[in-house]
Amino acid sequence: MRCPLVAPSLLLAALLPLTGCAPIDLDPIALTPDPAPAPSPSSPRVLLPPPGSSPAAPSDLVRRPDRADLSGDGLPDFAVGAPRRGRVAVYVSSARPLTLDSPLSLFGASLAYVGDLDGDGFSDLAVGAPGSDAVALFAGAPGGVDPVPRSVLRGEPGSGFGATLAAVGDLDGDGRDDLVVGSVAGHRVSLLRGQSGAMPSRISAELEGPADEGFATAITSLGDGRVVVALPGEGSLLVLTAREGAFQQRARILVADTRIVDIGMAALDADGDGRADLAVTGGSLPGIVWIHGTAEGFSSPVAGPGGSGAGTVLANGTDLDGDGDDELLLASGAGLWMLPGDRAGMSSPVPWSVPSSGSTAALRVLRDASPGGRVTALRGIPGEDAVEVLRVDRDLRSVSQVEALRGDTGSAFGAAL
């Protein structure tokens, strides 16, 4: 088995030695980050789309609830990765989980609810196995998912293909949902194009980044045909589109003057203007850095409310309370906060006080599709092999733990949601 040369996160660095891979050399700054100055709002830090290109249309992906309806019954489903065991548990409509097992190394280290890749009317599930440089695609079906993968795609040996996954909607404009895969050790991103009648069986396009050990550690979709890829070694983000079988760079956003340690980002409409904004966090940033979408491209980065640091996890926000503005969830260690959206951007963080037995590695928000539907937050704690299921009050000001889902001891259950 070939092993990724660089771990995309501290969590994956901890998992790799248990698969027989050599330990990963992490820069000491990942453990003791030096403070960096906040990006200056007045600095010209953004490369806008080239002259003559039309700006992206307002996004609607960030306005939708994250439903992940794999079974087609209208209720939100979710999956939990346990990569040390090579297992994914799929929870369909709160029923007993369906178990997906695989011999692929680190199977379940990343997950993506990718929409309808094969055109059969059901949402599908992608599972990353970066220890084997592979991504397995499972078809949604009545009752959950087909337990046999319809397609397994492989990257270059030792590239860490599958370390990060991003459901990007229809990125290339052909009417089918697509998937972007990060190969962190290989410094590249790959596009898997959806098609009618079958799962993708080959990589459609690739973009190789600079030899930056953090390239593609975070990927997110803006929902309008653009995808954002982290370039933390240079303190930057790349905004890409895919056209005619190739990635195209649309913008490069400089977030900080130094490396962004343990970068995280989320896309949401923070100010209710119908355009996707970006929240960026990391151990070398002084707080959450906001990059607002505009009709011309992006505004300059500004520091906003909400603390950050190495290990901070962000959940892509949706409009949880129906007021037209998206909310953002963040977790750091055992702490959990909600940032309410408003027309000025984001309000001060609201602490969600709930006891936790360990550090959060994954965070996800589910909401029933019905008006005023129940909001549920999921918090993965792989150090305890647990996922906390938290019911969110209607005013979004407090949460209560409903249950704790448990995996096998030492399986890293909860590493991905």
C-alpha positions as CSV (number, residue, x, y, z in Angstrom):
1,M,0.0,0.0,0.0
2,R,1.3,3.5,-0.9
3,C,0.8,6.2,1.7
4,P,0.0,9.9,1.3
5,L,3.1,11.9,1.7
6,V,1.4,14.7,3.6
7,A,-1.7,14.5,5.8
8,P,-4.4,16.9,5.0
9,S,-5.3,17.5,8.7
10,L,-4.1,16.7,12.1
11,L,-6.8,14.1,12.4
12,L,-5.7,12.2,9.3
13,A,-2.1,12.5,10.5
14,A,-3.1,10.6,13.6
15,L,-5.0,7.9,11.6
16,L,-2.3,7.1,9.0
17,P,0.2,5.4,11.4
18,L,-2.5,2.9,12.3
19,T,-2.8,1.8,8.7
20,G,0.9,0.9,8.4
21,C,1.9,4.2,7.0
22,A,4.9,6.2,8.2
23,P,4.2,9.1,10.6
24,I,3.6,12.4,8.9
25,D,6.0,15.3,9.5
26,L,4.0,18.3,10.5
27,D,5.3,21.8,10.7
28,P,5.6,22.7,14.4
29,I,3.4,25.8,13.7
30,A,0.5,23.4,13.5
31,L,0.8,22.9,17.2
32,T,2.0,26.3,18.3
33,P,0.8,28.8,15.7
34,D,2.2,32.3,15.7
35,P,-0.3,35.1,15.5
36,A,-0.7,36.9,12.2
37,P,-2.0,40.4,11.6
38,A,-5.5,40.7,10.3
39,P,-5.8,41.3,6.6
40,S,-6.2,45.0,5.9
41,P,-9.6,45.8,4.4
42,S,-8.1,48.5,2.3
43,S,-5.4,46.3,0.7
44,P,-5.9,45.3,-3.0
45,R,-5.8,41.6,-2.2
46,V,-8.2,40.2,-4.8
47,L,-7.8,39.3,-8.4
48,L,-11.2,39.7,-10.0
49,P,-12.4,37.7,-13.1
50,P,-10.6,38.7,-16.2
51,P,-11.8,41.7,-18.2
52,G,-14.7,40.8,-20.5
53,S,-15.8,37.9,-18.4
54,S,-19.3,38.0,-16.9
55,P,-19.6,37.9,-13.1
56,A,-21.1,34.8,-11.5
57,A,-24.8,34.9,-11.0
58,P,-26.2,35.0,-7.5
59,S,-25.9,31.7,-5.7
60,D,-28.8,29.6,-4.6
61,L,-26.9,26.5,-3.3
62,V,-26.0,28.3,0.0
63,R,-29.7,29.0,0.5
64,R,-30.9,25.4,0.5
65,P,-31.1,23.2,3.6
66,D,-28.5,20.5,3.8
67,R,-30.9,17.5,3.4
68,A,-28.8,14.7,2.0
69,D,-31.9,12.8,1.1
70,L,-30.4,9.5,-0.1
71,S,-33.6,7.5,0.1
72,G,-35.9,10.0,-1.7
73,D,-38.4,10.0,1.1
74,G,-38.1,13.8,1.8
75,L,-36.4,13.4,5.1
76,P,-32.7,14.2,5.8
77,D,-30.3,11.4,6.0
78,F,-26.6,11.3,7.1
79,A,-23.5,9.1,7.2
80,V,-20.7,8.8,9.7
81,G,-17.2,7.7,8.7
82,A,-15.1,5.4,10.9
83,P,-11.8,5.3,8.8
84,R,-9.7,3.3,11.2
85,R,-12.3,0.5,10.8
86,G,-12.8,1.1,7.1
87,R,-16.5,1.6,7.7
88,V,-19.3,4.1,7.0
89,A,-22.7,4.0,8.9
90,V,-25.6,5.5,6.9
91,Y,-28.5,6.7,9.0
92,V,-31.7,6.8,6.9
93,S,-34.7,8.7,8.4
94,S,-33.4,7.9,11.9
95,A,-33.7,4.1,11.3
96,R,-31.0,1.5,12.2
97,P,-27.9,2.4,10.2
98,L,-26.9,0.6,7.1
99,T,-23.2,-0.3,7.3
100,L,-20.8,0.0,4.4
101,D,-17.5,-1.9,4.9
102,S,-14.5,-1.7,2.6
103,P,-10.9,-3.0,2.5
104,L,-9.8,0.3,1.2
105,S,-7.4,2.1,3.6
106,L,-8.9,5.0,5.5
107,F,-12.3,4.3,3.9
108,G,-14.6,6.9,5.5
109,A,-12.0,9.6,6.1
110,S,-14.2,12.0,3.9
111,L,-17.8,12.0,2.8
112,A,-19.9,14.0,0.3
113,Y,-23.6,14.0,-0.5
114,V,-23.2,14.6,-4.2
115,G,-26.7,15.0,-5.5
116,D,-27.7,12.8,-8.4
117,L,-24.5,11.7,-10.2
118,D,-26.1,9.0,-12.4
119,G,-29.4,10.6,-13.2
120,D,-31.7,7.9,-11.5
121,G,-33.5,10.5,-9.4
122,F,-31.8,9.6,-6.1
123,S,-29.0,11.5,-4.3
124,D,-25.7,9.6,-4.1
125,L,-22.9,9.3,-1.6
126,A,-19.2,9.6,-2.2
127,V,-16.7,8.1,0.3
128,G,-13.0,8.9,0.3
129,A,-10.3,6.3,1.1
130,P,-7.1,8.4,0.9
131,G,-4.9,5.6,2.3
132,S,-5.7,3.7,-0.9
133,D,-5.9,6.8,-3.1
134,A,-9.5,6.0,-3.9
135,V,-13.1,7.3,-3.9
136,A,-16.1,4.9,-3.8
137,L,-19.4,6.1,-5.2
138,F,-22.6,4.6,-3.8
139,A,-26.0,5.0,-5.4
140,G,-29.0,6.3,-3.4
141,A,-32.0,4.0,-3.4
142,P,-35.3,3.5,-1.6
143,G,-34.4,2.6,2.0
144,G,-31.0,4.2,1.9
145,V,-28.0,3.4,-0.4
146,D,-27.0,0.4,-2.5
147,P,-24.3,-1.2,-0.2
148,V,-22.2,-2.2,-3.3
149,P,-20.3,0.7,-4.8
150,R,-21.3,1.5,-8.4
151,S,-17.8,2.9,-9.1
152,V,-14.4,3.1,-7.4
153,L,-12.0,5.7,-8.8
154,R,-8.3,5.7,-8.2
155,G,-5.8,8.5,-8.1
156,E,-2.0,8.3,-8.5
157,P,-0.3,6.1,-5.8
158,G,0.7,8.1,-2.8
159,S,-1.3,11.1,-3.8
160,G,-3.9,11.0,-1.1
161,F,-6.7,11.0,-3.6
162,G,-9.9,11.3,-1.7
163,A,-8.6,13.1,1.3
164,T,-11.1,15.9,0.7
165,L,-14.4,15.8,-1.2
166,A,-16.8,18.5,-2.3
167,A,-20.3,18.3,-3.7
168,V,-20.3,21.1,-6.1
169,G,-23.6,20.8,-7.9
170,D,-23.4,21.2,-11.7
171,L,-19.9,22.7,-12.0
172,D,-19.5,22.3,-15.7
173,G,-22.9,23.3,-16.9
174,D,-24.0,20.0,-18.5
175,G,-27.1,19.6,-16.3
176,R,-25.6,16.8,-14.1
177,D,-24.2,17.1,-10.6
178,D,-20.5,16.8,-10.2
179,L,-17.9,16.0,-7.5
180,V,-14.5,17.6,-6.9
181,V,-11.8,15.4,-5.2
182,G,-8.7,16.7,-3.5
183,S,-5.3,14.8,-3.6
184,V,-3.5,16.6,-0.9
185,A,-0.1,14.9,-1.2
186,G,-0.4,15.1,-5.0
187,H,-1.2,18.8,-4.9
188,R,-4.1,18.6,-7.2
189,V,-7.9,18.6,-7.5
190,S,-9.9,16.3,-9.8
191,L,-13.4,16.6,-11.4
192,L,-15.7,13.7,-11.6
193,R,-18.5,14.6,-14.0
194,G,-22.0,13.2,-13.5
195,Q,-23.6,11.4,-16.4
196,S,-26.9,9.7,-17.3
197,G,-27.3,6.0,-16.6
198,A,-24.0,5.3,-14.8
199,M,-21.7,6.6,-12.1
200,P,-18.5,8.4,-13.2
201,S,-15.8,5.8,-14.0
202,R,-12.9,8.2,-14.8
203,I,-11.5,11.5,-13.9
204,S,-12.7,14.2,-16.3
205,A,-10.4,17.1,-15.4
206,E,-7.5,17.8,-13.1
207,L,-5.7,20.9,-11.9
208,E,-2.3,20.6,-10.3
209,G,-1.5,23.2,-7.7
210,P,1.8,24.5,-6.5
211,A,3.9,22.2,-4.3
212,D,2.1,23.5,-1.2
213,E,1.6,20.9,1.5
214,G,-1.9,22.3,2.3
215,F,-3.3,22.5,-1.3
216,A,-6.9,21.3,-1.4
217,T,-7.1,20.5,2.4
218,A,-10.4,22.4,2.2
219,I,-12.7,22.6,-0.8
220,T,-16.2,24.2,-1.0
221,S,-18.7,25.1,-3.6
222,L,-20.2,28.6,-4.1
223,G,-23.2,27.0,-5.8
224,D,-23.1,29.0,-9.0
225,G,-20.6,27.0,-11.1
226,R,-17.6,28.0,-9.0
227,V,-15.5,26.0,-6.5
228,V,-13.0,27.4,-3.9
229,V,-9.8,25.4,-3.2
230,A,-7.6,26.2,-0.2
231,L,-4.0,27.2,-0.9
232,P,-3.0,27.7,2.8
233,G,0.8,27.6,2.3
234,E,0.5,30.9,0.4
235,G,-2.4,32.2,2.6
236,S,-4.7,32.1,-0.4
237,L,-7.8,30.7,-2.0
238,L,-8.3,29.7,-5.6
239,V,-11.7,30.2,-7.2
240,L,-12.2,27.8,-10.1
241,T,-14.8,26.9,-12.7
242,A,-14.8,23.9,-15.1
243,R,-15.5,24.3,-18.8
244,E,-14.8,22.2,-21.8
245,G,-13.2,19.4,-19.7
246,A,-10.7,21.6,-17.9
247,F,-10.5,23.7,-14.7
248,Q,-10.2,27.4,-15.2
249,Q,-9.0,29.9,-12.6
250,R,-11.4,32.8,-12.1
251,A,-9.9,34.5,-9.1
252,R,-7.2,34.2,-6.4
253,I,-7.9,35.7,-3.0
254,L,-5.1,36.5,-0.7
255,V,-6.4,36.0,2.9
256,A,-3.2,36.4,5.0
257,D,0.4,37.3,4.6
258,T,1.5,34.0,6.0
259,R,0.6,30.3,5.9
260,I,-2.9,29.6,7.3
261,V,-2.4,26.6,9.6
262,D,-5.2,24.0,9.7
263,I,-7.4,26.0,7.3
264,G,-11.2,25.7,7.3
265,M,-13.8,27.5,5.2
266,A,-17.5,27.6,4.6
267,A,-19.8,29.1,2.0
268,L,-23.0,30.9,3.0
269,D,-24.9,34.1,2.3
270,A,-24.0,36.0,5.4
271,D,-25.7,39.3,4.5
272,G,-28.8,38.1,2.6
273,D,-27.9,39.7,-0.7
274,G,-28.3,36.4,-2.7
275,R,-24.5,36.0,-3.3
276,A,-22.2,33.5,-1.7
277,D,-19.7,34.7,0.9
278,L,-16.8,32.8,2.4
279,A,-15.8,32.4,6.0
280,V,-12.2,31.3,6.5
281,T,-10.6,30.2,9.7
282,G,-7.2,28.8,10.8
283,G,-4.7,28.8,13.6
284,S,-2.7,31.7,12.1
285,L,-5.7,33.9,11.6
286,P,-6.9,36.4,14.3
287,G,-10.5,35.4,13.9
288,I,-12.9,34.4,11.2
289,V,-12.0,36.2,8.0
290,W,-15.0,37.1,5.8
291,I,-14.8,37.5,2.0
292,H,-18.1,38.8,0.7
293,G,-19.4,38.1,-2.8
294,T,-20.3,41.1,-4.9
295,A,-21.6,41.7,-8.4
296,E,-18.0,42.3,-9.6
297,G,-16.4,39.3,-7.8
298,F,-15.2,39.5,-4.2
299,S,-14.6,42.1,-1.6
300,S,-11.3,42.4,0.2
301,P,-11.0,40.1,3.3
302,V,-12.0,41.5,6.6
303,A,-11.8,40.1,10.1
304,G,-15.3,39.5,11.6
305,P,-16.9,38.1,14.8
306,G,-16.1,34.6,16.0
307,G,-12.8,33.2,17.4
308,S,-10.7,30.7,15.5
309,G,-7.7,28.7,15.9
310,A,-6.1,25.4,14.8
311,G,-8.7,22.7,14.8
312,T,-11.7,25.1,14.3
313,V,-14.5,23.3,12.3
314,L,-17.0,25.3,10.3
315,A,-20.3,24.0,8.9
316,N,-21.6,25.4,5.7
317,G,-24.5,27.6,6.8
318,T,-28.1,27.7,5.7
319,D,-31.0,29.9,6.7
320,L,-32.0,28.0,9.7
321,D,-34.6,30.4,11.1
322,G,-36.2,31.5,7.8
323,D,-35.3,35.2,8.1
324,G,-33.5,35.3,4.7
325,D,-30.0,35.3,6.2
326,D,-27.7,32.3,6.6
327,E,-26.3,31.2,9.9
328,L,-22.8,29.7,10.5
329,L,-21.9,27.0,13.0
330,L,-18.4,26.6,14.3
331,A,-16.8,24.3,16.8
332,S,-13.4,24.5,18.4
333,G,-12.3,21.8,20.8
334,A,-15.3,21.0,22.9
335,G,-17.0,24.4,22.3
336,L,-19.8,25.0,19.9
337,W,-21.2,28.4,18.6
338,M,-23.7,29.8,16.2
339,L,-23.3,33.0,14.3
340,P,-26.7,34.6,13.3
341,G,-26.8,36.2,9.9
342,D,-28.0,39.7,9.4
343,R,-28.0,42.4,6.7
344,A,-24.8,43.8,8.1
345,G,-23.0,40.4,7.8
346,M,-22.8,38.2,10.9
347,S,-23.8,39.0,14.5
348,S,-21.8,38.0,17.6
349,P,-21.4,34.3,18.3
350,V,-24.0,32.6,20.4
351,P,-22.5,29.9,22.6
352,W,-24.4,26.6,22.5
353,S,-23.7,25.2,25.9
354,V,-23.8,21.4,25.8
355,P,-21.4,19.0,27.6
356,S,-18.9,17.3,25.3
357,S,-16.4,14.5,26.0
358,G,-13.9,15.5,23.4
359,S,-12.7,17.7,20.5
360,T,-14.9,18.2,17.5
361,A,-13.5,16.9,14.1
362,A,-16.7,17.2,12.0
363,L,-19.8,19.3,12.1
364,R,-23.0,19.1,10.1
365,V,-26.5,20.7,10.2
366,L,-29.7,19.0,9.1
367,R,-33.1,20.6,8.7
368,D,-36.4,19.1,7.8
369,A,-37.7,20.4,4.5
370,S,-41.1,21.5,5.9
371,P,-41.6,25.2,6.9
372,G,-40.4,25.6,10.5
373,G,-38.9,22.1,10.2
374,R,-36.7,20.8,13.0
375,V,-33.0,21.7,13.0
376,T,-30.5,19.1,14.1
377,A,-26.7,19.6,14.6
378,L,-24.3,16.6,14.4
379,R,-20.9,16.8,16.1
380,G,-18.3,14.1,15.3
381,I,-15.9,13.3,18.1
382,P,-13.6,10.6,16.7
383,G,-11.4,10.6,19.8
384,E,-14.4,9.2,21.7
385,D,-15.8,7.2,18.7
386,A,-19.0,9.2,19.0
387,V,-21.4,11.5,17.2
388,E,-23.5,13.8,19.3
389,V,-27.0,14.5,18.0
390,L,-28.1,17.9,19.1
391,R,-31.6,19.3,18.8
392,V,-31.6,23.0,18.1
393,D,-34.3,25.2,19.7
394,R,-36.5,27.2,17.4
395,D,-34.9,30.5,18.4
396,L,-31.5,29.0,17.6
397,R,-30.2,30.2,20.9
398,S,-29.7,26.8,22.6
399,V,-29.4,23.1,22.0
400,S,-30.0,19.9,23.9
401,Q,-28.4,16.5,23.3
402,V,-30.8,14.0,22.0
403,E,-28.5,11.0,21.9
404,A,-24.9,10.0,21.3
405,L,-24.2,7.5,18.5
406,R,-21.3,5.2,19.2
407,G,-18.9,3.3,17.0
408,D,-16.4,0.6,17.7
409,T,-13.6,1.5,20.1
410,G,-10.6,2.9,18.2
411,S,-12.5,3.2,14.9
412,A,-12.4,7.0,14.8
413,F,-16.2,6.9,14.4
414,G,-17.2,10.5,13.7
415,A,-14.2,11.6,11.7
416,A,-16.4,12.6,8.8
417,L,-20.1,13.5,8.6
